[in-house]
Amino acid sequence: MARTRYAPDRGLTARMTLTIFLLGLVFVGFVAALVGILSAAHASSAAIVFFPVVLGLGLGIGSFYWSDKIALRTAGAREVTPQQAPELHGIVDRICALADMPKPRVAISPTNLPNAFATGRNSKMAVLCVTEGLLGALDRDELEGVLAHEMSHVAHKDVAVMTIASFLGIIAALLVRFSFYGELFGGGRRGGNNNNGGALPILLIIMLVSIVVYAISFLLIRLLSRYRELAADRSGALLTGQPSKLASALQKVSGDIARIPTKDLRESGAEALNAFYFVPALTSGKSLSTLFSTHPSLERRLAELAKISKQLGQ
C-alpha cells in the first residue's frame, strides 16, 4: 500500500497477495499445458497461440500505461481547473491533505448518471472523475465520502493491481476466440496429410483449456474486486471520520441508478466503466449477482459502514 494516512488494511493486502499467487499458479499451469499441447502441434496451431499472446500483452501494457486516458475518453469527461470547479477542487484538496498524498487531476463527465471513478497506474498519473449527476445528487459531506473512497483506490494502487491480475484472463479469452475461428475457417486442417487428423483436436484442446483458465481467473478477479470496494469504503470512511455520510451517498446513488432504464445505461457507455464506478451502473442477474459482480451488494457495504460507525462511537 502507498505511504499515506489511509488506514492500512491487512485484509486487503492478504487477499491481493493470495489472489495474485493463485493467478500465478494458474498462469504457470496454463503455460505448461500450452507447451505440452503445442509440442505435438503443427506450425498453424502454434501461430494461433502466438498471436493472442502478443495481442494480449499489447492490450495489457496499453491498459496499464494509459488507463486514465482511456477511461476519460470513454466517459466523455474533461479535466477542470480550480477556477472552473472550485468546490470540487476544495474537497479534493482537503482529502489529499488528510491522506498526505499527491493531488490527482480532476475531471467532470457530462452525464446525469450519478457516479465517480479514479484511475491511473500510480498517484502521479491518477485522475479523479465525477459525473454532473453525482454533483447534483449529493451534499458536500456525502461527496467528500465518495471522493475519499475513490482516492483510497489510488492509495492502494488498485488499478495497477487489477490490470496486472486481468492479464491472464485477457490471454485466455483471446485464445478461445482465435481457436474457435481457427476451427471455423479450417486453420487446423491446412497442416498437410500427416496433420489433418491431429490439428483440429489440438485446437479444441487449446480452446477447452483456455475456457477453464478464463473461468478461474474471472472468478478470482471478481472476488478481489469486491473486496477492494469494501476496503475503499472502510479506509475512506475512517479518513473522513463520517461513515454515515458515505452510507447515505451509497443509498442515494444506488436509488438514482435503479430508476434509470437499463437501455439508457447501456447507451450511455456505463457498461465499459462498470468496474471503475463507485456504484455499479449495471448488475448481473439476481441469481448470479454475488458471484459475478464487480462490487459487493449494497446491503453488505452498508452493514460494514455501520460497524465502522460503532467503532468510531457515532
N, C-alpha and C positions, 0 to 999 in steps of 0.2 A: 504493500500500500504506500501511496505517496506520503511524504512527511508533512502532514497538515494537522490542523486541530480537529479534524473529523475523528470521532471516536473509533478506535481500532475495533475491527470485527474479526475475531479469531474464527468464528464460524464460516464467514465468507472466505477467508484465506484457506481454511481446511477444505472447503468444498471445491474451491477453484483448483487447489493442488490435486485433490483426488480426481476431479473430472478430467483435468489435463493428463494426469497419469493414466487413467483408463483409456482416454482417447489415444494416448501414445501407444498403449498396448494393442489397441485395435489397429492403429496405423502400422505397427510392426508386423502384426499378423496378416494384414491386408497386403503389404509389400511382399511378405514371404509367400503368400498364396499366389499372387500375380507372377512372381518369379518362377514358382513351380509350374504354373499353368503355361506360361509363355516359353518355358524351356523345351516344350514339345510342340509349340505352335509355329505356324508359317509366318513369314515376314508381314503379311497383310494383317494378321491378328495383332502382331506386335505394334504395328502402326496405330491401330485402334486404341491401344493403351497409351502410347506415347503422346498423341495429340491432346487428349483430355488432361493429362498431367501438366503439359506445358500451358494449356489454356487456363487450367485451374490455378496454376502458380501465378500467371499473369493477373487473373481476377483477384486473387488473394492479396498480391502486392498492391494492386490498384486500390482495393478497398482499405488496406491498411494506411497507405500514404495520403489518399485523397477522400477519405470518408466524409470530412467536413464539407468539401466542395460538392460531392455527390448528394449528400443529404440536403444541403441548402438549395441546390438546383431542383431536386425532387419536390421539395416543399414550396418552391417558388418564393423563397424568403430573400430579404435584403438586409444587409448589415446596417445598423443605425448608430449614430453618434450620440454622445450625452446631450447634445443640443436638440436632437430630434426626438429623443425619448428619455427625458431627464429622470422621471420617476422610476422607470425600469432600470436604468443605469445606477440609480441611487441604491436600489435594493441589491443589485449585483455587487456593487462596491461594499456594502455592509457585509454580505455573505463572505466575500473574499477576505475582508478584514478579520471577520470572526474565524475563518478557516486558515488564515495565513497562507494563502495560495495566490498564484498569478490570476489576474482578471482575464477571462476569456473574451473573445469577440461576442457581440450581442446582435441578434438578428430578430426580425419580426416576419412571420408568414401571414400573408393577406387572406386568411381563410376564417370562416366562422366556426370551424371545428375547434372546441376548446382543448388545447393540448400544449405540450412543450417537450423538447428533447435537447440533449447535449451530446456532441460527438467530437471526434478528433483523437489522434493517436496518443497525444500527451497534453499536459496542461498548457504548454506553449502554443499548441496548434488548435486548442479547443475552441468551439463556438457554441454558444447557448442560444437556442431559438425558442421563441414563444409565438403563439398564434394570436391574431387580433381577437378571436373568440375567447381565449383564455383571459386576456387583459380586461375584457368587458364582463367576464363572469365572476371574477374573484376580487376580494378586497385586498388591501396591501399585505396584511399578515398571512393570508392564505397564499397569495402569490409568492411571498418570501419562502414559505414552506415548500412549495413546488420547486422553486429555483434552488433551494438548498438540497433537495432530493437530487435534482439533475446535476448539480455541482459535485455531489458525492460520487456519481458515476465517473466524473473526470478524475477525482482524487484517487479512486480505486483502479484507474486505468481500465475500466470495464470494456470500452470499445476495442482497445488493442487486444485484450484477452479474448473477447468473443470472436474477433476477426480471425485470430490465430486458431482458436478452437474450431471454427467453422471450416477450415481449410480441408480437412478430411472429408467432410460431408459434400463439399463442392466437387472434389475429385470423384467421389463415388457416384454422385448424381450425373456428372458428365460421362462417366464410363458406362452407366446404364443407358444413357441416350445414344452414345456412339456405338455401343454393342448392338442395340436394337436396330439402328439404321444400317449397321454393317450386315446384319442378317436380312433385313428387309430388301436391301438392294444387292444382295448376293456377294458382299465383300468377302465373306468366308468361303465362297465357292470358287474363287479365282486362283487357288493355290496350285493348280496342276492336278494330274490324275492321282498322285500319291497322297494328296491332302484333302481331296474332296470329301472323304468320309469323316475327317477329323476336325476340320476348321470350324464348321458350323457348331458342333458340340462345344468347342472351346469358347466360342463367343457366348453361348448360352451359359456356360460355367462362369465366365467373367461377369456376365450380367447378374447371375444369381448371387455371386459373392459380393458384388457391388451393392446390390439391393439390401443385403443383410448388413453390410458395413454402414450404408447410409441410414438405415433404420436405427441402428445402435447409436451412431453419432448424433442423429437428430434428437433422440430422447435424452441423451446426456446433455446436449447443449440447451434444450428446453428446461431441464432441471436446473442447470446452472443459471440460466436467465431468470427464472422465477425467484431464486434465492437472492440474486443480485438486486432485484427490485425491493425485496424485503429489507436487505441490508442498507439500501439507499434511503428507504423510508426511515429506518432506525437512526442512521447517522445524521440524516438531515434534521430529524425531529430533535435529536439531542443537541445539535449545533445551535438551533434557534431557540430551544427550550419551550417550544409550543407544539407538541404533537397533536393537540386538539385542532389546531388550525390546519395542519396537513390532512387530518382526518376529514375536516369539513370540506377542504378542497377536493379530496378524493370523491366524496359523495356528490358534490356539485358537478364535477366534471363527468363522472360516470353517468349521472342522471341526464345531463345535457346530451351526451353522446347517444344514450339509449333512445332519445327522441328523434335522432336523425336517421332517416331511412337508409338501409344498408346499400341500396343502389347509389345514393348520393355520396356515401362514404367511399365507395369503390371509385366512383367517377372523380372524386377529389384527390385521388392518389394516396389516400391514407394507408392503403394496404402495404405499399412499399416501405413505409416508415413505422409500421405497427410495432416492431420490436424495439424501436428507439423511444417511442412515446411514453409519457408519464402514465397514461392510462391507455390500454389497447383500444383502438378505434373499431377493430373487427375481432370477433371471438369465434372459436370453433363451435361445433355442435355441442349441446349440453352434455351428452354422454361422454365425450372425449375432451371436454374443455380443460379439465385439470391436467391431463396427461400431455396435451399438445400445446397448451397456451404458453406464450412468452412471459406472461405476468401471473402472479398469484391472484386468487379470487378477491373481490372487494371485501368480502367478509373476513378473509384471513388477514388482509392488510389492516383493516380497522381493528381487529382483535389484537394484533401486535402493537398498534399505536396506543390502544387502551392500556396495555401492560406498561408501556413506557410512561404514560401519564401517571399511573400509580407509582411507578418508581421515582418520578420527579415530585410526587406529593401533590399533584394537581387534582 
